[in-house]
Amino acid sequence: MHEHPILRKISRRKLIKNATGALAGITAASYSRVFGAAERLRLALIGCGGRGQQVMGVFQLRDLAEVVGLCDVFEDHVQMAKEKAPAALAHKDHREVLERKDVDAVLIATPDHWHAQIAIDALNAKKHVYVEKPLTLKIEEGPEIVKAARVNGRICQVGMQQRSGKHYIQAKEEYVAAGKLGKVMLARTWWHGNTYHLRRAPENLQKQPSNLDWARFLGPLKWREYDPQQFFNWRAYLDFGGGQVTDLFTHWVDVVHMLLGKEIPSSAVAAGGIYHYKDGRTAPDTINVLLEYPDEFTVSFESTLAPGIKGEAVELCGTEGKLFIDRSRFEFQPAGRGAKPIVVEAHRLERDQLTVDHVSNFLDCVRSGKLPNGDVLVGHRSAQASHLGNIAYMEKRRLRFDTVREVILPG
């Protein structure tokens, strides 16, 4: 039997096991020799768009980090970021950033198709990495990033901020781990009406700006002429990202993994299409994904850009009750007629408290050498689950996944 062609050269479980073993001899002391406990972390932002600037601002909330570098293929983005970090040096090529001895860590907030290469280059350059989700564009990229982090002994935090959310942690400890749900057999997730995937390029981008390096933006992708929508709303194109599945479901399937402690599905099916927004996009505007975790439970995801429905959440359904959770609260509904729900609101100090807590966890782990809440292996597994859904959608078949070797089995 032959493995799926995109995975032919990779035996994930062996690679990850070997890479993880390389971490065994690395102690907190060895990390501190690279980055002293009393020093401020010197950070470079690679990808200075809206989300990159937002997370950079979170790093700046704590006096433990200073931004010393800014890198983007579009000079306008760098100039906007420079308003928040005026002393930072500007770069167009991430390799220039990684050559700098005064950079301790990088924040990667580029489009998805650049995540793997920049993360691996940064880890090999002995930089700590905070990378926005999804960790990867392609399913086979994950093990190589895990290996780079482990071999180089660097912290790699993936931006799945629910992992650091206090009410997510509370729900896991008090309701899931405590057995109040009983046996969980079904996890439902949904994320509807995300208008970010419907953005239209503004007037100033209709023609290629002279200070935008389009070839560099494309990077490893095949050449095509400048397209304002592919630049501005790249999430709608499967060359650059995985649409709503990797952008949104990756967050929620990671919450399921976190709560239930299982990370590798054994099968995937999906259905969807471009049913309404005929604007050149290649990612579906409506999609349903169903994953099976062997002898445990199923996880579903449904998402549409139709404005008639809004909202996003995770719901765990067990023999003793139901747990609903989103970014604002969780609600436990015990089984049985007349049982009253228990509602716990999230405690927020900042507007984006989840990201604040996640960045704080990253900074703490850089100093201590402990693995972060959204460790690179965690990020790989959640991206992998999402990729299986997308591959099932594109190949129009039910995928079977070997949970030991982590390869797609032939159809």
Secondary structure, DSSP 8 states (H G I E B T S, - for coil): ----GGGTT--HHHHHHHHHHTTTT--HHHHHHHS-TTS-EEEEEE--SHHHHHHHHHHHHSTTEEEEEEE-SBHHHHHHHHTT-TTSEEESSHHHHHT-TT--EEEE-S-GGGHHHHHHHHHHTT-EEEEES-S-SSGGGHHHHHHHHHHHT--EEEE-GGGG-HHHHHHIIIIITTTTT-SEEEEEEEEE--GGGG----GGGSS--TTB-HHHHHTTS------HHHHHTGGGSTTT--HHIIIIIHHHHHHHHHHH-----SEEEEEEE--S--SS--S-SEEEEEEEETTTEEEEEEEE--TT--EEEEEEEESSEEEEE-SSEEEEEESSTT---EEEE---SSTTHHHHHHHHHHHHHHHH----TTBHHHHHHHHHHHHHHHHHHHHTS-EEEETTTTEE---
